Amino acid sequence: MRWTSIVAIFTLFWVLSAFLVMPFGIRTHDELGLEKVAGQVHSAPGNFRPRLIVRRATVVALVLFGLYYANYVHQWITLDDLDISPWLGLVK
């Protein structure tokens, strides 16, 4: 696998991981007992910590990419294993 492919695939895993971990630990101003600014949306986070999200997303992305790369090297699951046409009744 070329290094550019590794960077691109890891970036995809990282973005997916960032969206997966973003809602964990977030609390609204009402839940934290903080005062809201006039015009603020009720669901706006009161404790948004981007560095924590970046760290969590990086760890999750590293684990997911590690599994992906190990599968790429050892061929545990291939495209032949993912053939669903027999289940759909397309092959006679």
C-alpha positions as CSV (number, residue, x, y, z in Angstrom):
1,M,0.0,0.0,0.0
2,R,1.4,3.4,-0.9
3,W,1.9,6.0,1.8
4,T,-0.5,8.4,0.1
5,S,-3.2,5.7,0.4
6,I,-2.4,5.2,4.0
7,V,-2.7,9.0,4.7
8,A,-6.0,9.2,2.8
9,I,-7.6,6.2,4.5
10,F,-6.4,7.2,8.0
11,T,-7.9,10.7,7.4
12,L,-11.2,9.1,6.5
13,F,-11.1,7.0,9.7
14,W,-10.1,10.1,11.7
15,V,-13.0,12.2,10.4
16,L,-15.5,9.3,11.1
17,S,-14.0,8.8,14.5
18,A,-14.3,12.6,15.3
19,F,-18.0,12.5,14.5
20,L,-18.4,9.4,16.6
21,V,-16.7,10.7,19.8
22,M,-17.9,14.3,19.6
23,P,-21.2,13.9,21.6
24,F,-19.6,12.0,24.5
25,G,-19.2,14.1,27.6
26,I,-20.9,17.2,26.2
27,R,-23.3,18.9,28.5
28,T,-25.6,21.9,27.9
29,H,-25.6,25.1,29.9
30,D,-28.7,24.0,31.7
31,E,-27.1,20.7,32.7
32,L,-24.0,22.4,34.1
33,G,-26.0,25.2,35.8
34,L,-24.3,28.0,33.7
35,E,-25.9,31.2,32.6
36,K,-26.9,31.4,28.9
37,V,-26.1,34.3,26.6
38,A,-29.1,36.1,25.1
39,G,-30.1,34.3,21.8
40,Q,-28.2,31.2,22.6
41,V,-29.6,27.9,21.4
42,H,-30.7,25.7,24.3
43,S,-28.7,22.7,23.0
44,A,-25.4,24.6,22.7
45,P,-22.6,22.9,24.6
46,G,-21.4,24.4,27.8
47,N,-18.2,22.4,28.1
48,F,-16.9,22.0,24.5
49,R,-13.3,20.7,24.6
50,P,-11.8,20.3,21.1
51,R,-8.5,19.0,22.3
52,L,-10.1,16.1,24.1
53,I,-12.2,15.3,21.0
54,V,-9.0,15.3,18.8
55,R,-7.2,13.0,21.3
56,R,-10.2,10.6,21.5
57,A,-10.7,10.6,17.7
58,T,-7.0,9.9,17.1
59,V,-7.0,6.9,19.4
60,V,-10.2,5.5,17.8
61,A,-8.8,6.2,14.3
62,L,-5.5,4.5,15.1
63,V,-7.3,1.4,16.4
64,L,-9.7,1.2,13.4
65,F,-6.9,1.9,10.9
66,G,-4.7,-0.8,12.6
67,L,-7.5,-3.3,12.1
68,Y,-8.0,-2.2,8.5
69,Y,-4.3,-2.5,7.8
70,A,-4.0,-5.9,9.5
71,N,-6.9,-7.1,7.4
72,Y,-5.2,-5.6,4.3
73,V,-1.9,-7.5,5.0
74,H,-3.4,-10.8,6.2
75,Q,-6.5,-10.9,4.0
76,W,-8.9,-12.1,6.7
77,I,-11.9,-10.6,4.9
78,T,-11.8,-10.3,1.1
79,L,-14.3,-9.1,-1.5
80,D,-15.2,-12.7,-2.1
81,D,-16.3,-13.0,1.5
82,L,-18.6,-10.0,1.1
83,D,-20.4,-11.4,-1.9
84,I,-24.2,-11.0,-1.1
85,S,-25.6,-12.0,-4.4
86,P,-26.5,-15.6,-3.3
87,W,-28.6,-14.1,-0.5
88,L,-30.4,-11.9,-2.9
89,G,-31.2,-14.7,-5.2
90,L,-29.3,-13.3,-8.1
91,V,-27.2,-16.4,-8.7
92,K,-28.8,-19.7,-9.8
